[in-house]
Amino acid sequence: MISTVLVANRGEIACRVFRTCRELGIATVAVYSDADADALHVREADAAVRLPGAAPSETYLRGELIVAAALAAGADAVHPGYGFLSENAGFARAVTEAGLCWIGPPPEAIEAMASKTRAKELLGIAPLDPADVTADALPVLVKAAAGGGGRGMRVVHELAELEGELKAASAEAESAFGDGEVFVEPYVENGRHVEVQILADTHGTVWALGTRDCSLQRRHQKVVEEAPAPGLPDALVEELYGSSVAASKAVGYVGAGTVEFLVADGRAHFLEMNTRLQVEHPVTEAVHGVDLVALQLAVAEGRALPPEPPAAHGHAVEARLYAEDPAAGWAPQTGVLRRFEFPDGVRVDTGYVSGDAVGVHYDPMLAKVVAHAPTREAAVRKLAHALERARLHGPVTNRDLLVASLRHPGFTDPAALDTGFYDRDLPSLSRAPDGAEVAAVAAALAGAAARRGRFGGGWRNLRSQDEVRTYEGDVEVRYRPARDGGFEVLAPGGVRAVAVAPDRVRLEVDGVVRDFEVTGYGDGTVHVGPHRLVARPRFTDPRERTLPGSLLAPMPGTVVRLADGLAVGERVEAGQPLLWLEAMKMEHRVTAPASGTLTALHAAPGRQVEVGALLAVVQTEDVQAEDQEEDTV
């Protein structure tokens, strides 16, 4: 029997495993980097062991440190979670050789299936040789052989970009998984991403525990997942089950795993087998009424599964909440989660609570929010409503995008589902949610009430001057104090202030009265219900002005490399990649804003930068000409 489990991971998945362990009476051990010293998974564990450093390559990817931590803390079992070393056969072997129980598949099965290149070879599917790729073969997908989560993955539409994308994908895979191997395969556009949950024991039983659809993805990373996959013909489902069970038996698989397919034109194309628990496992748990982590532990203890898996009931949908800005190229965001609360009735798996900080070192996922209901329509409605009512005060998140996605016809109609959803519909989905203007009115009036409380409430018997407050997104509010002590809203029209306090405002909008909870912070950010507003300053600080052509860091991160031959004085073309930033385990390419001459370069490999830091300056020909004219005057 297992008595103490060390989770070789961090954040949400560590907290998830700890929850089941507590329910089963199993003690828990966390490992943590210096950046995670006060993280929730550390606070929830019974014991914790420090991994010196911050970067994954120094900490969570150091298998020998994690095995030593397990032995030092008295653990008798190791759960790998997902990501990091979860699909590393060498790590699995090191755990068992140290006399510890490995809560996962045998190392031989990991070697056979965790490397996507070897898995395809096992199933008779050969990857493409990059040297043989021609323009006629495009588009192609460059993909990391190890790991997942969209890291180390690039779609190539132009042959000239292939070499650079191979290099970038390899660097990102090395950083995320400790393995830079990548391969090339044909890219099937606009199919459905469908997968089968597998669970196998040491007694020969293999469950195909239902299907999931994970077609809504950004940068090849899943955003919305659901179970079961809707609208699939019964014959296709049986084919998926049969292929998944056969692949598992072929490698002697044990434990939880997932076999992924791309479904297009009624046919299933094998993608890969993930030899670990998936991020989206909660939807399967909800529909089948199981605890997959508890089953992993039971299998690791040698217990047998029942001959048949439990039947499915209802439908479940999961949304991944990220600290990122979809309208800014999915740029990850950092900062303190001043308020992080969700309504009752949904499951929330997270590694954060109110007051925790989101840093730059790891994945920007904040939480997985899951709704279960008798039907797909009811589950989708329930999830969208819960996300809308969540209180998320702090960094920008993708909450508005998730709500809009769940209500979009391209998602609500199962026949319209495919992986091209965000490529087609992102502009419309990124628009400010309904009610932003009215929320801005509430923010402006609450701010005025707060200032009145600080500076006194006396009013002269004169006509008051109009006040103007402007918020990002070009939302302008005009109002003036009324002689009865209230406020008169001048713009937008159709809004009347009924009652105003610094933290709550009641407005009548076109004859309908609504209350708004308002929370303001000293940095100019104001939260009004689900709306996050950022006030624009009345006057620009001269110190914040930048030279034309300045290249500013779009996010906090680390400069990982510069373009070959990049130097001050060199000519660059608009859109040319100049440098790469790594933030939250993803690489982000920074390109020249215009054609011209590189006149300054402040970035260097290994340098950490904050958002807005000056990286380089590209001076265009017209600016150079103006400077020359000024010099001759």
C-alpha positions in Angstrom: 0.0 0.0 0.0 1.2 3.5 -0.9 1.6 5.7 2.2 3.3 8.9 0.9 3.2 10.4 -2.6 5.6 13.0 -4.0 4.2 14.8 -6.9 7.0 15.7 -9.4 5.2 18.7 -10.6 3.7 22.1 -9.6 0.6 24.2 -9.6 -2.8 23.0 -10.5 -1.9 19.4 -11.2 0.0 19.0 -7.9 -3.0 20.4 -6.0 -5.3 18.0 -7.9 -3.3 14.9 -7.0 -3.0 16.1 -3.4 -6.7 16.4 -3.1 -7.3 12.7 -3.9 -4.4 11.6 -1.7 -6.0 13.5 1.3 -9.3 11.7 0.6 -7.5 8.3 0.6 -5.4 9.0 3.7 -2.1 9.2 1.8 0.5 11.8 2.9 1.8 14.2 0.3 5.2 15.8 -0.6 5.7 18.8 -2.9 8.8 19.9 -4.7 9.2 23.6 -5.5 11.5 26.0 -7.3 12.6 29.3 -5.7 9.9 31.0 -7.8 7.3 28.7 -6.3 8.4 29.0 -2.6 5.0 30.3 -1.5 2.9 28.6 -4.2 -0.4 26.9 -3.3 0.8 23.4 -4.0 3.6 23.9 -1.4 1.2 25.3 1.2 -1.2 22.3 0.7 1.4 19.5 0.9 2.3 17.8 4.1 6.0 18.3 3.4 8.0 20.1 0.7 11.5 20.0 -0.7 13.2 22.9 -2.4 14.7 22.5 -5.9 17.3 25.4 -6.1 16.7 27.8 -9.1 13.8 29.0 -11.0 14.0 27.8 -14.6 12.4 24.4 -15.4 15.8 23.1 -16.6 17.3 23.8 -13.2 14.3 22.5 -11.2 11.3 20.5 -12.4 13.3 18.9 -15.2 16.1 17.6 -12.9 15.0 14.0 -12.3 17.9 13.2 -10.0 16.9 16.1 -7.7 13.3 14.9 -7.6 14.2 11.3 -6.8 16.6 12.6 -4.0 13.7 14.7 -2.7 11.4 11.7 -2.6 13.9 9.7 -0.6 14.7 12.6 1.8 11.0 13.2 2.5 10.3 9.5 3.1 7.9 9.1 0.1 7.3 5.7 -1.2 5.7 6.7 -4.5 6.1 9.4 -7.2 3.2 10.8 -9.3 4.5 12.8 -12.4 1.5 14.9 -13.1 1.6 16.1 -16.7 4.3 18.1 -18.6 7.9 18.3 -17.3 9.1 14.7 -16.8 5.8 12.9 -17.0 6.6 11.2 -20.3 10.3 10.7 -19.6 11.2 7.0 -19.5 14.6 7.7 -18.0 12.9 9.5 -15.0 10.4 6.6 -14.6 13.2 4.1 -14.6 15.2 6.2 -12.1 12.2 6.3 -9.7 11.8 2.5 -9.8 15.5 1.9 -9.5 15.5 4.0 -6.3 12.9 1.6 -4.8 10.0 3.9 -5.2 6.6 3.1 -6.8 6.1 4.9 -10.1 2.5 6.0 -10.6 2.5 5.7 -14.4 3.1 3.3 -17.3 6.2 1.1 -17.5 9.3 2.9 -18.9 9.2 0.6 -21.9 5.7 1.7 -22.8 6.7 5.3 -22.4 9.7 4.8 -24.7 7.4 3.2 -27.3 4.6 5.8 -27.2 5.8 9.0 -25.5 8.2 9.8 -28.3 5.8 10.7 -31.1 8.3 9.7 -33.7 8.7 6.2 -32.3 5.0 5.8 -31.7 4.3 6.6 -35.4 7.0 4.1 -36.4 5.3 1.5 -34.2 2.0 2.1 -36.0 3.7 2.2 -39.5 3.4 6.0 -39.9 6.6 7.6 -41.2 7.3 11.3 -40.5 8.5 13.5 -43.3 12.2 14.1 -43.9 12.7 18.0 -43.7 15.1 17.8 -46.6 12.4 16.2 -48.8 9.7 18.8 -48.0 8.7 20.7 -51.1 6.3 23.6 -51.7 3.7 21.1 -52.9 3.8 19.3 -49.5 2.8 22.5 -47.6 1.5 23.2 -45.1 3.4 20.9 -42.7 3.6 20.7 -38.9 6.8 20.9 -37.0 6.3 19.1 -33.7 8.2 18.2 -30.6 8.8 14.4 -30.2 8.4 14.6 -26.5 5.8 16.4 -24.3 2.7 18.3 -25.5 0.6 21.3 -24.6 1.4 23.1 -28.0 5.0 23.6 -27.0 7.6 23.0 -29.7 4.9 23.1 -32.4 4.8 25.2 -35.5 2.7 25.3 -38.7 4.8 26.1 -41.8 3.0 27.6 -44.8 6.2 28.9 -46.6 9.1 26.7 -47.5 11.6 29.4 -46.7 10.4 29.4 -43.1 10.9 25.7 -42.5 14.5 25.8 -41.3 13.9 28.7 -38.8 10.7 27.0 -37.4 12.6 23.7 -36.9 15.2 25.6 -34.9 12.6 27.6 -32.9 10.5 24.5 -32.1 13.6 22.5 -31.0 14.7 25.3 -28.7 11.2 25.6 -27.1 10.9 21.8 -26.7 14.4 21.6 -25.1 13.4 24.3 -22.6 10.0 22.7 -21.8 10.8 19.0 -21.8 14.5 18.7 -21.7 14.4 17.0 -25.2 14.9 19.1 -28.4 13.9 16.4 -30.9 11.4 17.5 -33.4 9.8 16.0 -36.5 7.7 17.1 -39.5 4.4 15.7 -40.6 1.6 16.7 -43.0 -0.7 19.3 -41.5 -4.5 18.5 -41.8 -6.3 21.8 -41.6 -9.7 22.3 -39.9 -10.3 18.8 -38.6 -11.6 17.9 -35.2 -9.3 17.0 -32.3 -10.8 13.9 -30.7 -9.2 11.7 -28.1 -9.9 8.5 -26.1 -9.2 8.1 -22.4 -7.4 4.8 -21.7 -6.9 3.1 -18.3 -5.2 -0.2 -18.0 -4.2 -2.4 -15.1 -1.5 -5.1 -14.6 -4.1 -7.9 -15.0 -4.8 -7.4 -18.7 -7.8 -5.2 -18.5 -7.8 -2.1 -20.7 -10.6 0.5 -20.5 -11.6 2.9 -23.3 -13.2 5.4 -21.0 -15.1 7.5 -23.5 -14.2 10.2 -26.0 -13.3 13.9 -25.6 -13.4 16.7 -28.1 -10.6 19.3 -27.8 -11.0 21.2 -31.1 -11.0 24.7 -29.7 -7.3 25.5 -29.6 -4.9 28.4 -29.7 -1.3 27.9 -30.8 -2.1 24.2 -30.8 -2.9 24.3 -27.1 -6.4 23.3 -26.0 -8.7 25.9 -24.6 -12.1 24.2 -24.3 -12.6 20.5 -23.9 -15.7 18.4 -23.5 -16.9 14.8 -23.0 -18.2 12.9 -24.8 -17.1 14.2 -28.2 -20.5 15.3 -29.7 -22.0 14.2 -33.0 -19.6 11.3 -33.8 -21.2 8.3 -35.6 -21.3 5.2 -33.5 -19.1 3.3 -36.0 -16.4 5.9 -35.8 -16.5 5.8 -32.0 -16.0 2.1 -32.0 -13.1 2.4 -34.4 -11.5 5.0 -32.1 -12.0 2.7 -29.1 -10.6 -0.3 -31.0 -7.5 1.5 -32.2 -6.8 3.0 -28.8 -7.1 -0.4 -26.9 -5.0 -2.1 -29.6 -2.2 0.5 -29.3 -2.2 0.2 -25.5 -2.0 -3.6 -25.6 0.7 -3.6 -28.2 3.1 -1.8 -25.8 2.0 -3.4 -22.5 0.5 -0.2 -21.3 -0.4 0.3 -17.6 -2.1 3.3 -16.0 -3.9 6.3 -17.5 -3.2 7.5 -21.0 -4.8 9.2 -23.9 -4.8 8.4 -27.6 -5.3 11.4 -29.8 -6.8 11.6 -33.3 -7.6 14.2 -35.9 -11.0 13.5 -37.4 -11.5 14.9 -40.9 -13.9 13.9 -43.7 -15.3 11.1 -41.5 -11.8 9.5 -41.1 -9.6 9.3 -38.0 -5.9 10.1 -38.3 -3.7 9.0 -35.4 -1.8 11.9 -33.8 -0.1 10.6 -30.7 -0.5 8.7 -27.4 0.1 10.7 -24.3 1.5 8.4 -21.6 0.2 10.4 -18.7 -2.9 12.0 -17.2 -4.3 14.7 -19.4 -5.0 18.3 -18.4 -8.6 17.8 -19.5 -9.2 14.6 -17.5 -11.9 16.3 -15.2 -14.6 16.1 -18.0 -14.1 12.3 -18.2 -14.3 12.1 -14.4 -17.6 14.1 -14.4 -19.3 12.1 -17.1 -18.2 8.6 -15.9 -18.3 9.3 -12.2 -14.8 8.3 -11.5 -11.6 9.7 -9.9 -8.8 9.0 -12.4 -6.1 9.8 -9.9 -7.6 7.3 -7.4 -7.6 4.7 -10.1 -4.0 5.5 -11.0 -3.1 4.9 -7.4 -5.1 1.7 -7.3 -3.4 0.4 -10.5 0.0 1.3 -9.1 -0.8 -0.8 -6.0 -1.5 -3.8 -8.2 -5.3 -3.8 -7.9 -7.5 -5.0 -10.8 -10.0 -2.8 -12.6 -13.6 -4.1 -13.1 -14.0 -5.8 -16.4 -16.0 -2.9 -17.9 -15.7 0.8 -17.4 -18.6 2.7 -15.8 -21.2 4.1 -18.2 -21.4 7.8 -19.2 -24.0 10.1 -17.8 -24.7 13.6 -19.1 -22.2 16.0 -20.6 -19.2 17.9 -19.2 -17.4 21.0 -20.6 -14.1 22.4 -19.4 -12.6 25.8 -20.1 -9.0 26.7 -19.4 -8.6 30.1 -17.8 -5.3 31.7 -18.8 -3.5 34.9 -17.7 -3.1 36.1 -21.2 -4.4 38.7 -23.6 -6.0 37.1 -26.7 -6.2 40.5 -28.5 -2.4 41.0 -28.1 -1.4 37.7 -29.8 -2.1 35.7 -26.7 0.6 37.5 -24.8 1.0 36.0 -21.2 0.3 38.4 -18.3 1.7 38.6 -14.8 0.7 40.2 -11.6 -1.2 39.7 -8.3 -4.6 37.9 -8.3 -6.2 40.4 -6.0 -9.5 38.5 -6.1 -9.9 35.0 -7.5 -13.4 33.7 -6.8 -15.8 31.4 -8.6 -19.5 30.8 -8.0 -20.8 27.5 -6.6 -22.0 24.7 -8.9 -18.9 24.2 -11.0 -15.6 22.4 -10.4 -12.5 24.6 -10.3 -9.0 23.0 -10.5 -6.4 25.6 -9.7 -3.0 26.3 -8.2 -3.9 29.8 -7.1 -6.1 31.6 -4.5 -6.7 35.3 -4.0 -3.5 37.2 -3.2 -1.2 34.8 -5.1 1.1 36.2 -7.8 1.4 35.0 -11.4 5.0 35.0 -12.4 6.9 34.6 -15.7 8.5 31.2 -15.3 5.7 28.8 -16.0 2.5 28.1 -17.9 0.0 31.0 -17.7 -3.0 28.7 -16.9 -4.8 29.9 -13.8 -7.6 27.3 -13.5 -9.7 24.8 -15.2 -13.4 25.4 -14.8 -15.7 22.4 -15.4 -19.5 22.2 -15.7 -21.5 19.0 -15.8 -25.2 18.7 -16.7 -27.6 16.2 -18.3 -27.2 17.7 -21.8 -24.5 19.5 -23.8 -26.6 22.6 -24.1 -27.1 22.8 -20.3 -23.5 22.2 -19.5 -22.3 24.9 -21.9 -24.8 27.4 -20.6 -23.8 26.6 -17.0 -20.1 27.0 -17.7 -20.5 30.3 -19.5 -22.7 31.7 -16.7 -20.2 30.7 -14.1 -17.2 32.2 -15.9 -19.2 35.4 -16.4 -19.9 35.7 -12.6 -16.4 34.8 -11.5 -14.5 37.6 -9.7 -11.1 37.8 -11.5 -9.3 40.9 -10.3 -5.7 41.3 -11.4 -3.9 40.4 -14.7 -5.8 40.3 -18.0 -7.3 36.9 -18.6 -9.0 35.1 -21.5 -12.3 35.0 -19.5 -14.3 37.2 -22.0 -13.0 35.1 -24.9 -14.1 31.9 -23.2 -17.6 33.2 -22.6 -17.9 34.4 -26.2 -16.6 31.1 -27.5 -19.1 29.0 -25.5 -21.9 31.1 -26.9 -20.7 31.2 -30.5 -22.6 29.2 -33.2 -19.3 27.7 -34.3 -19.1 26.0 -30.9 -22.8 25.5 -30.0 -23.4 23.6 -33.3 -21.3 20.4 -33.0 -21.3 20.0 -36.8 -19.3 23.3 -37.0 -16.5 22.2 -34.6 -13.0 22.2 -35.9 -9.5 23.3 -35.0 -9.7 26.4 -37.2 -12.2 28.1 -34.9 -9.9 30.8 -33.5 -8.1 31.4 -36.8 -11.5 32.3 -38.3 -13.4 34.0 -35.5 -10.8 35.5 -33.1 -11.5 39.2 -34.2 -15.2 38.9 -33.4 -14.6 37.0 -30.3 -12.1 39.6 -29.0 -14.5 42.5 -29.0 -15.3 44.1 -25.7 -18.3 42.2 -24.1 -21.7 43.8 -24.0 -22.2 46.3 -21.2 -18.6 47.7 -21.2 -19.8 51.3 -21.7 -22.3 51.1 -18.8 -19.7 49.4 -16.6 -17.4 52.4 -17.4 -20.1 54.7 -16.2 -20.3 52.8 -12.9 -16.5 52.9 -12.6 -16.4 56.7 -13.2 -19.1 57.5 -10.8 -17.8 55.3 -8.1 -14.4 57.0 -8.4 -16.1 60.4 -8.2 -17.9 59.3 -5.0 -14.6 58.1 -3.5 -12.9 61.4 -4.3 -15.8 63.3 -2.8 -15.5 61.2 0.4 -11.7 62.0 0.6 -12.0 65.8 -0.1 -15.3 66.7 1.4 -18.8 67.0 0.1 -19.4 70.7 0.1 -20.8 72.1 -3.2 -20.9 75.7 -4.4 -24.1 77.1 -5.7 -22.7 77.3 -9.2 -23.1 75.2 -12.4 -20.6 72.3 -12.0 -18.0 71.7 -14.6 -18.4 68.5 -16.8 -16.1 65.7 -15.8 -14.6 63.3 -18.3 -13.1 59.8 -17.7 -11.6 57.7 -20.5 -10.8 54.0 -20.4 -8.8 51.8 -22.6 -10.8 50.8 -25.7 -11.8 54.4 -26.3 -14.6 54.3 -23.8 -15.4 57.8 -22.6 -17.8 58.8 -19.8 -19.0 62.4 -19.3 -20.9 63.4 -16.1 -21.3 66.2 -13.7 -22.3 66.5 -10.0 -25.9 67.3 -9.5 -27.2 69.9 -7.0 -29.1 67.1 -5.1 -25.7 65.5 -4.2 -26.0 62.9 -7.0 -24.5 62.7 -10.5 -25.9 63.5 -13.9 -24.6 61.2 -16.7 -24.1 63.1 -20.0 -22.6 60.3 -22.1 -23.2 57.6 -23.0 -26.9 58.4 -23.4 -29.8 56.6 -21.8 -28.1 56.1 -18.5 -29.3 57.6 -15.2 -27.5 57.4 -11.8 -29.9 56.2 -9.1 -27.5 55.7 -6.2 -23.7 56.0 -6.1 -21.2 54.8 -3.5 -17.5 54.1 -3.8 -18.0 50.4 -4.1 -21.5 50.0 -5.5 -23.5 51.9 -8.1 -27.1 51.6 -9.2 -27.9 52.7 -12.7 -31.1 52.9 -14.7 -30.3 52.0 -18.4 -33.1 52.5 -20.8 -35.7 52.1 -18.1 -34.1 49.0 -16.5 -32.3 49.3 -13.0 -29.2 47.3 -12.3 -26.7 47.2 -9.5 -22.9 47.2 -10.2 -20.2 46.1 -7.8 -17.1 48.3 -8.2 -13.6 47.6 -7.0 -10.8 50.0 -7.8 -7.1 49.6 -7.4 -4.3 52.2 -7.2 -2.9 51.3 -10.6 -5.9 52.7 -12.5 -7.5 49.3 -12.9 -11.2 49.1 -12.0 -13.3 45.9 -11.9 -17.0 46.2 -12.4 -18.6 42.8 -12.3 -16.9 40.8 -15.1 -15.5 43.9 -16.7 -11.9 44.9 -16.3 -11.4 48.6 -17.1 -8.1 50.5 -17.2 -8.4 54.3 -16.8 -6.3 56.4 -19.2 -4.3 59.2 -17.5 -5.3 62.7 -18.2 -1.8 63.7 -19.0 1.0 61.7 -20.5 4.2 61.3 -18.4 7.1 62.7 -20.6 9.3 60.0 -19.2 7.1 57.4 -20.9 7.6 58.7 -24.4 9.6 56.5 -26.7 11.5 57.1 -30.0 9.7 56.3 -33.2 10.5 52.7 -34.2 11.1 51.6 -30.6 10.6 47.8 -30.0 9.2 47.3 -26.6 8.9 44.0 -24.8 5.2 42.8 -25.2 5.5 40.8 -22.0 7.9 40.0 -19.2 10.3 37.2 -20.0 13.8 36.2 -20.9 15.6 36.9 -24.2 16.6 33.5 -25.5 18.3 34.4 -28.7 18.9 37.0 -31.4 18.5 36.7 -35.1 21.7 35.5 -36.8 24.0 38.5 -37.7 21.8 41.0 -35.9 23.8 44.1 -35.1 23.4 47.9 -34.8 23.7 49.5 -38.2 22.2 46.6 -40.2 19.2 47.0 -42.4 16.1 45.1 -41.4 12.8 44.5 -43.2 9.3 45.0 -41.8 8.1 41.7 -40.1 11.7 40.3 -40.0 12.2 38.3 -36.8 14.8 40.1 -34.7 14.8 38.2 -31.3 12.9 35.6 -29.3 11.5 36.0 -25.8 10.6 33.1 -23.6 7.7 33.7 -21.2 5.7 31.0 -19.3 7.4 28.2 -21.2 6.5 29.5 -24.7 8.7 31.3 -27.2 7.5 34.6 -28.6 9.0 36.1 -31.8 9.6 39.8 -31.8 9.7 41.3 -35.3 10.8 44.6 -36.9 7.9 47.1 -36.8 9.0 48.6 -40.1 11.8 48.5 -42.7 14.8 50.6 -41.8 18.1 50.6 -39.9 18.7 49.0 -36.5 20.0 52.0 -34.5 19.9 50.5 -31.0 20.0 47.0 -29.6 19.5 46.6 -25.8 18.5 42.9 -25.8 21.0 40.1 -25.2 20.5 36.3 -24.7 19.8 35.5 -21.1 18.6 39.0 -20.2 15.3 39.2 -18.3 13.1 42.0 -19.3 9.9 43.5 -17.9 6.9 44.4 -20.1 7.5 47.6 -21.9 11.3 47.4 -21.7 13.1 48.9 -24.7 14.6 46.0 -26.7 15.7 47.8 -29.9 15.1 50.8 -32.2 14.5 50.5 -35.9 14.8 53.9 -37.6 12.9 54.2 -40.9 14.2 56.1 -43.9 11.7 59.0 -43.4 12.8 59.5 -39.8 16.5 59.4 -40.8 15.8 62.0 -43.5 14.0 64.3 -40.9 17.0 63.9 -38.6 19.4 64.9 -41.4 17.3 67.9 -42.3 17.4 69.0 -38.6 21.1 68.6 -38.5 21.6 70.8 -41.6 19.4 73.6 -40.3 
